[in-house]
Amino acid sequence: MIDPTEAASWITAGKSGLDLLRSAWTLLPKGAEKDRIARKLEEAELALELSNAKLAKELGFRLCQCPVPAAADAMG
């Protein structure tokens, strides 16, 4: 079974990593490559949100069946 304390550390580390990447992204010059990186960061953020939800479910938390606005926007 997953230790909830460790799980919280994983979530924090993942979010910190994405925050660091987003900070570095702001330093890039404008252009197609920056736009491509922005899309990849958004995909990474969505993946982190989905993994956090999966982890919460596996820890026994009941999840709302409502669509998450960020996830709904990213899907189309």
C-alpha positions, 0 to 999 in steps of 0.5 A: 500500500502507498504511504500517504506521507510519501505520496504527499511528498511525490505530489509536492516534488512533481508540482515544484518541478513543473513550477521550476520549468514554467519559470525557466520557460518565461525566460525564453525568447518568443517564437514557435519553440516557446509555444511548443514548450508551453504546450508540453508544459500544459500536457505535463500539468494535466498528467500531474493532475491526473496522476494526483487524482489516481493516487487519491483514488488508490488511497481510498478517497472518493472522487467527484465525477464532475469534469475538472475544468483544466482537464476538460479544456485540455481535451478539446 
